[in-house]
Amino acid sequence: MPLALNLTLREQVLVDKCLGRRVCGKCGKGYNVADIMLPACDSTGEPAVVMPPMPPPRSCESFMEVRSDDNPTTVRHRLGVYKREAAPLEAVFREAGVLVDFAITGGVRETLPRLMEIFNNMSEENASSSSSASSNGSSSGDEGQRAA
């Protein structure tokens, strides 16, 4: 069964995370200083989001750099372009019934297990569908010629 996964994150979190990006000018590693703690929004049904910062080690602190285009105006513009360009594709997958919305509510440690659960469930469903389809297949009487 095909699956399209639509990862969603509250826009303010996306903006804050982009504005919190830092790169060490010495070693080139990326960090994020944004400390996100947004409560759930009852009016929209959006879940709470908790993403602690990923600060650099002391050895990198004095070498932190910010991209010149990581400013609120540019970040919001980029998000607007993404939404406009992704919307038609999202609509195709949604109409086909294969789009699964997935709200990101935490960092990688919290998100990855939830994503893996979706993939594992899909694998189990595919395995179940495959075994049902093969057990319902017709027999030509010559089993030796059937492809494995």
Protein Blocks (a to p, Z undefined) as FASTA:
>chain_A
ZZdddddddfklmmmmmmmpccdfknopacdfbdcdddddfknopacdddddddddfklm
mmcccdfklcfklmmmmmmmmmmmmmmmmmmmmmnopaccdddfbdfklmmmmmmmmmmm
mmmmmmmmmmmmmmmpccehiamlpcZZ
